[in-house]
Amino acid sequence: MKKTLTINLNGSVFHIDEDAFGRLSSYLNAIEKHFPNTEDKEILCDIEARIAELFNEKLINRNVVEIADVEDIIGVLGQPNQFGDEGETADEQPQSDSQESKKSVRKLYRDTDNQVLGGVLSGLAAYLGLDVVWLRILMVVLVIFGFGMPIPLYIIAWLIMPEAKTAAQKLEMRGEEVNIDSIKNFFESEQLRENASRFGSRISEIAPAFIKIIFIFVGIIAVIVGFTVICALLVAAVVLLFTGSWFVFQADTLITNSIFWSALAGVVLIPAIGMFVGGIRLIKNRHNPPNIKKNAGIFGAFMLAIWVVSLLVLIATAIHGGSNFRFSMNESREYVYENSTVPAFNNMDITDGLIIEIVQADTTYIENSNTKHIKTYVQDSVLYVKSQFNKKYFWNSGQQYDRKIIIHTPNVNKIKADNACKINSNTPLKTEDFVLDLENACQVNLDVEAKMIKIDCENACAFDMKTKAQNIRFDCENAVNAKFDVETDFMEISAGNANKIGLKGITNRLITKTGNVSSIDVGKLQVIQP
């Protein structure tokens, strides 16, 4: 049975057996004799911190430090008598096989000694063995051409990367061996760094007036540029408000235009305000009280958030609206009206968001306002109407026109439409049997007289129909909104999911079937035989 003691190394508590304690005490005493000066106390603290780290790595599945652990750590750090004076060469320092140099595994820390902001890039450069200048140049390029996207990544890395505080951590950051000699050399290099820093501070004390002049000059330039940009934006806003001109950018709606220009104003105006205010502060060269600094920091963070949101909105609306602008530049030269005669047909197949007006006439012909991009042809008694662009509107001379065609035909028995088409008729369509098949957000406003009317629709379609028939069958699915003014002997309605149907008029008989969250309003419908 061995006696167990409790020790404290650099703030960490360990349980250690008596033999290991004696060996560790002898080792630490030898190190203290090797570094007897008062200025060496920081070296001793870092050595204790390194021993505590190694103990924590070994004590994963147990609680007591044994003598074998102490011997392993001595083998890693080395004996004090192995390191001679500065004049000794490596050949004069005998090393046993167990004390051969071991290369430490690099660990990622923030290098606050070489920081510009948070030491993230300098720490990453030390970890990768690169010059930090190249990483900083790369970061600036990514911020400029990446629209500021690397900034959130830098902030996240700043939060999660630990700071290299001790000498052992700074050596691990560079992938150097952590032992007594390396820690001693590190503190000697730090002493040289402090001497150079003091020399630089003396230089800065000699030229404060020169630096102040530079700050004032930069402040004046910033105030002029910021004020000019703010005035230019105000003039542009007045022009947009009173003339309604959107310059070279054209979007689908006034709302999209307003969003685009507001986002652009935010992206440009916020940096301009920052330049103006920052320039004034540079010129005054006056320090604000702590409470004003705190409020200024909160305001700055708020403005940065607005700027980031404005930038994202600007990119999204520019991509969307820019495509419409390119489309309008081509369309403005192609906008023509043309009447074309086509073979007789009974059915229609319409797609791609077109607007169709059906007129019952004695002859068959089509009025097409955009023959370049709206194609019509007849095959097997079916009229096919298709658009080469899946857009509901096109631009001509800065104005927006519906992509509309007018179809004149003596008879139509079936209409099939999908992808946001809109179909209407200004006069009643009279036929024997009429079938309407709709999908995907189509809108219908028709007046139909027939013996039998059959309507199938699904996926967010909308109806406003006046019908007169002996038999009407209506089958709908998925968010259909329908209004019917009927005059019929028999009407059957099957409503699936989330449909809303309103009926008025008169029918001899009505059969309804409803699914989930569907409603049929028959309050204005007269049913003779319920």
SULWO-V337389 format. One record per residue. N is the residue number from 1. RES is the residue in one small letter. PHI is phi in whole degrees, 0 to 359 (none if undefined). D_LAST is the distance of its C-alpha to the last C-alpha in Angstrom with 2 decimals. Layout:
n res phi d_last
N RES PHI D_LAST
N RES PHI D_LAST
This chain:
n res phi d_last
1 m none 99.25
2 k 251 99.27
3 k 282 99.12
4 t 249 96.11
5 l 243 96.35
6 t 245 93.85
7 i 233 94.55
8 n 236 92.95
9 l 244 92.99
10 n 52 91.80
11 g 89 89.34
12 s 253 88.03
13 v 263 88.96
14 f 227 90.07
15 h 261 91.42
16 i 222 94.53
17 d 284 97.01
18 e 296 100.66
19 d 296 102.08
20 a 295 99.48
21 f 297 100.11
22 g 296 103.83
23 r 293 103.35
24 l 294 100.85
25 s 297 103.19
26 s 299 106.13
27 y 294 104.05
28 l 292 102.89
29 n 296 106.44
30 a 297 107.75
31 i 293 105.19
32 e 296 106.21
33 k 291 109.85
34 h 287 108.92
35 f 238 107.23
36 p 278 109.55
37 n 282 108.93
38 t 294 106.73
39 e 289 104.72
40 d 272 103.82
41 k 299 101.71
42 e 293 98.51
43 i 296 99.37
44 l 298 99.75
45 c 296 96.35
46 d 290 94.67
47 i 294 96.44
48 e 298 95.18
49 a 297 91.65
50 r 292 91.94
51 i 297 93.20
52 a 297 90.25
53 e 298 87.81
54 l 293 89.51
55 f 299 89.42
56 n 298 85.67
57 e 292 85.19
58 k 277 87.17
59 l 272 85.77
60 i 268 82.31
61 n 250 82.39
62 r 211 85.25
63 n 242 86.57
64 v 248 90.39
65 v 281 92.47
66 e 253 95.16
67 i 295 98.45
68 a 296 97.11
69 d 295 94.52
70 v 297 97.28
71 e 296 99.39
72 d 298 96.50
73 i 291 95.94
74 i 298 99.69
75 g 295 99.59
76 v 285 96.85
77 l 280 98.44
78 g 91 102.06
79 q 276 105.22
80 p 300 106.68
81 n 285 110.08
82 q 280 108.64
83 f 253 108.13
84 g 273 111.34
85 d 285 112.25
86 e 297 110.98
87 g 281 113.98
88 e 289 113.29
89 t 263 111.77
90 a 293 109.24
91 d 290 112.05
92 e 272 113.77
93 q 253 110.73
94 p 291 110.73
95 q 226 107.36
96 s 280 106.64
97 d 297 104.14
98 s 282 101.64
99 q 246 101.92
100 e 294 101.21
101 s 296 99.09
102 k 240 95.40
103 k 279 92.96
104 s 286 90.16
105 v 283 86.55
106 r 294 85.23
107 k 235 82.72
108 l 270 80.48
109 y 229 81.32
110 r 275 81.19
111 d 267 84.67
112 t 283 85.08
113 d 290 88.75
114 n 243 87.82
115 q 282 84.54
116 v 253 83.33
117 l 243 80.08
118 g 245 79.23
119 g 80 81.52
120 v 291 78.69
121 l 293 80.14
122 s 293 83.71
123 g 293 82.65
124 l 295 80.75
125 a 296 83.80
126 a 296 86.07
127 y 293 83.73
128 l 272 83.61
129 g 74 87.28
130 l 247 86.59
131 d 281 87.89
132 v 296 85.51
133 v 299 86.12
134 w 294 84.19
135 l 294 81.19
136 r 293 81.22
137 i 298 81.43
138 l 298 78.50
139 m 295 76.49
140 v 298 77.17
141 v 298 76.12
142 l 294 72.86
143 v 294 72.07
144 i 289 72.72
145 f 271 70.97
146 g 259 68.32
147 f 55 67.06
148 g 79 68.20
149 m 296 66.23
150 p 293 69.31
151 i 298 69.69
152 p 299 66.98
153 l 295 68.50
154 y 296 71.93
155 i 296 70.64
156 i 296 69.01
157 a 297 72.29
158 w 300 74.20
159 l 285 72.16
160 i 264 72.35
161 m 278 75.90
162 p 287 78.60
163 e 273 81.67
164 a 280 85.02
165 k 260 87.09
166 t 274 89.86
167 a 297 92.50
168 a 297 91.15
169 q 294 87.66
170 k 291 89.13
171 l 289 91.20
172 e 297 88.19
173 m 298 86.28
174 r 267 88.99
175 g 75 89.26
176 e 264 92.81
177 e 294 94.49
178 v 255 94.34
179 n 216 97.72
180 i 299 100.50
181 d 292 102.12
182 s 294 98.93
183 i 295 97.97
184 k 298 101.48
185 n 297 101.33
186 f 298 97.94
187 f 292 99.35
188 e 294 102.33
189 s 293 100.05
190 e 295 98.02
191 q 296 101.29
192 l 295 102.02
193 r 296 98.55
194 e 296 99.15
195 n 298 102.52
196 a 295 100.89
197 s 296 98.21
198 r 297 100.90
199 f 296 102.67
200 g 295 99.47
201 s 293 99.01
202 r 294 102.53
203 i 297 101.75
204 s 294 98.62
205 e 289 100.77
206 i 285 103.12
207 a 242 100.51
208 p 293 97.98
209 a 295 98.73
210 f 297 98.04
211 i 295 94.67
212 k 297 93.76
213 i 297 94.54
214 i 297 92.27
215 f 297 89.43
216 i 296 89.89
217 f 297 89.91
218 v 297 86.74
219 g 298 85.11
220 i 297 86.00
221 i 299 84.52
222 a 297 81.31
223 v 296 80.98
224 i 296 81.52
225 v 295 79.03
226 g 298 76.38
227 f 296 76.77
228 t 298 76.65
229 v 295 73.42
230 i 298 71.76
231 c 296 72.82
232 a 298 71.60
233 l 294 68.15
234 l 296 67.98
235 v 296 68.95
236 a 297 66.36
237 a 296 63.66
238 v 296 64.65
239 v 298 64.56
240 l 297 61.08
241 l 288 59.85
242 f 261 61.27
243 t 255 61.28
244 g 74 58.11
245 s 278 60.11
246 w 254 59.34
247 f 58 62.55
248 v 267 62.18
249 f 260 59.11
250 q 227 55.67
251 a 241 52.43
252 d 295 48.76
253 t 222 48.05
254 l 297 50.00
255 i 298 49.06
256 t 297 50.70
257 n 301 53.74
258 s 297 54.05
259 i 298 53.80
260 f 299 56.45
261 w 290 58.94
262 s 294 58.44
263 a 295 59.11
264 l 297 62.13
265 a 297 63.46
266 g 296 63.14
267 v 296 64.96
268 v 270 67.80
269 l 290 67.92
270 i 298 68.19
271 p 299 71.30
272 a 295 72.76
273 i 297 72.43
274 g 300 73.96
275 m 296 76.88
276 f 296 77.45
277 v 293 77.45
278 g 297 79.42
279 g 297 81.95
280 i 298 82.56
281 r 295 83.10
282 l 295 85.58
283 i 293 87.48
284 k 290 87.67
285 n 55 88.51
286 r 239 87.48
287 h 274 85.97
288 n 275 83.01
289 p 298 82.84
290 p 302 80.86
291 n 294 77.90
292 i 290 77.58
293 k 299 77.89
294 k 297 75.07
295 n 295 72.78
296 a 295 73.82
297 g 295 72.96
298 i 296 69.46
299 f 296 68.95
300 g 297 70.28
301 a 296 67.92
302 f 296 64.97
303 m 294 66.05
304 l 296 66.51
305 a 298 62.96
306 i 297 61.65
307 w 296 63.86
308 v 296 62.57
309 v 297 58.91
310 s 299 59.75
311 l 296 61.50
312 l 296 58.57
313 v 295 56.13
314 l 299 58.63
315 i 297 58.92
316 a 296 55.16
317 t 289 54.49
318 a 294 57.62
319 i 296 56.51
320 h 291 53.04
321 g 287 54.23
322 g 297 57.37
323 s 296 55.49
324 n 294 53.56
325 f 294 56.88
326 r 298 58.46
327 f 296 55.46
328 s 292 55.74
329 m 298 59.46
330 n 282 58.80
331 e 291 55.70
332 s 298 57.46
333 r 265 59.57
334 e 252 56.81
335 y 283 54.26
336 v 221 53.93
337 y 251 51.42
338 e 211 51.33
339 n 260 49.35
340 s 226 49.33
341 t 272 48.18
342 v 232 46.49
343 p 298 45.57
344 a 296 42.20
345 f 212 39.32
346 n 245 35.61
347 n 241 34.83
348 m 229 35.83
349 d 231 36.91
350 i 238 37.57
351 t 219 39.10
352 d 70 41.31
353 g 67 39.77
354 l 275 40.10
355 i 248 38.41
356 i 242 37.18
357 e 245 36.36
358 i 255 35.06
359 v 237 36.06
360 q 279 35.21
361 a 221 38.56
362 d 281 40.65
363 t 244 42.96
364 t 250 42.65
365 y 203 44.54
366 i 231 44.28
367 e 260 45.55
368 n 244 46.83
369 s 276 48.42
370 n 208 50.04
371 t 293 51.04
372 k 290 53.31
373 h 244 50.64
374 i 244 47.40
375 k 255 47.64
376 t 229 45.57
377 y 201 46.03
378 v 247 44.27
379 q 214 44.37
380 d 55 42.58
381 s 63 40.41
382 v 242 39.27
383 l 272 40.34
384 y 258 41.46
385 v 237 41.88
386 k 224 43.79
387 s 247 45.86
388 q 285 49.18
389 f 239 48.66
390 n 275 45.56
391 k 230 45.73
392 k 279 43.31
393 y 230 46.16
394 f 224 49.75
395 w 254 52.61
396 n 212 54.74
397 s 55 57.62
398 g 81 56.26
399 q 243 52.78
400 q 257 49.48
401 y 237 47.46
402 d 292 44.07
403 r 272 44.35
404 k 237 42.34
405 i 229 42.34
406 i 246 40.75
407 i 252 39.62
408 h 255 39.68
409 t 205 38.18
410 p 288 36.91
411 n 210 34.15
412 v 216 32.49
413 n 255 30.15
414 k 214 30.23
415 i 234 31.23
416 k 242 32.34
417 a 216 33.59
418 d 207 34.87
419 n 62 37.27
420 a 63 36.18
421 c 279 35.73
422 k 231 34.25
423 i 233 32.69
424 n 212 31.81
425 s 220 31.86
426 n 270 32.85
427 t 233 31.62
428 p 297 28.54
429 l 262 29.02
430 k 251 28.25
431 t 203 28.26
432 e 287 26.92
433 d 238 25.47
434 f 226 25.53
435 v 237 25.88
436 l 236 26.49
437 d 237 28.16
438 l 236 29.25
439 e 214 31.28
440 n 63 33.37
441 a 63 32.68
442 c 273 31.81
443 q 237 30.44
444 v 227 28.47
445 n 223 27.95
446 l 229 26.92
447 d 237 25.52
448 v 234 24.49
449 e 238 23.59
450 a 201 23.20
451 k 286 21.58
452 m 228 20.59
453 i 236 20.72
454 k 233 21.28
455 i 233 22.22
456 d 237 24.04
457 c 208 25.69
458 e 201 27.48
459 n 68 30.11
460 a 62 29.63
461 c 267 28.27
462 a 228 26.88
463 f 234 24.57
464 d 214 24.10
465 m 235 22.60
466 k 246 21.45
467 t 231 19.86
468 k 224 19.19
469 a 200 18.36
470 q 284 16.68
471 n 219 15.83
472 i 232 15.99
473 r 236 16.72
474 f 231 17.91
475 d 235 19.98
476 c 226 22.00
477 e 216 24.61
478 n 67 27.02
479 a 62 26.74
480 v 263 24.71
481 n 243 23.82
482 a 230 21.42
483 k 233 20.19
484 f 236 18.09
485 d 249 17.83
486 v 245 15.62
487 e 219 15.23
488 t 207 13.71
489 d 278 11.98
490 f 216 10.89
491 m 221 11.36
492 e 237 12.32
493 i 237 14.07
494 s 239 16.66
495 a 251 18.56
496 g 273 21.85
497 n 264 24.44
498 a 57 24.67
499 n 251 22.22
500 k 230 20.81
501 i 231 18.04
502 g 242 17.04
503 l 238 14.47
504 k 211 14.64
505 g 115 14.19
506 i 214 11.52
507 t 210 9.38
508 n 287 7.82
509 r 214 6.02
510 l 224 6.64
511 i 238 8.63
512 t 231 11.05
513 k 225 14.34
514 t 238 16.81
515 g 253 20.52
516 n 288 23.37
517 v 53 23.32
518 s 250 20.36
519 s 220 17.86
520 i 233 14.84
521 d 263 14.61
522 v 248 11.43
523 g 298 13.05
524 k 257 14.02
525 l 256 11.00
526 q 264 9.21
527 v 254 5.71
528 i 286 6.18
529 q 240 3.85
530 p 292 0.00
